[in-house]
Amino acid sequence: MLPDGTASARAVARPGVVAGPIRRSSLDLEPLRVEHADEAAQAFDDVALHQYTGSSPASAEELRSHYERQVVGRSPDGSQTWLNWMLRRLGTAELIGTVQATVTDDGTAEVAWIVSTDYQGSGYAREAAVALAAWLRQHHVSGLMAHVHPDHTASAGVARAIGLRCTGTIVDGEERWSDR
């Protein structure tokens, strides 16, 4: 927390590593801030977006509470580092998605991505996930994994694009993908 009681915009990962801005050809990945909640609630207010997760759209208040926990950058027990970015389209600065990584003390990361329904199929998830994976590897993360619903072919394609392979292991109805 900052002296004024607000959460820091930069989440601390392993010692010396912070989630900073990342620029790609058509996206800016900006570190999560609590202030993203109102905009994110609008961007992700679509039941179809939650089809494969079994969840439902969250209100701005729910997201604000969730983001307050996430921007701390570590799990309460300190065993995980939480890195979260919001995706903005270059040119319009519209918030269209998120990428995140949960890094464990052994140096592996579970990654995830979400792109709002209006922008799915445009390559944004792939572009953001590739940027995330490259950033993590540059910061000495030793392995990546993701969990993808077996029917979500688009997310399976994103997983392949970052070098993950389906392991055949099912966890809570989703297939585990890994680069190991």
Protein Blocks (a to p, Z undefined) as FASTA:
>chain_A
ZZkopacfbdcfdehiacdddddfkbccddddfklmmmmmmmmmcfklmmmnopacddfk
lmmmmmmmmmnopafklpaccdddddddehjlpafbdcdddddfkopacddddddfklgo
nlmmmmmmmmmmmmmmmnopabdcddddfklmmlmmmmmmnopacehiagehiacddfZZ
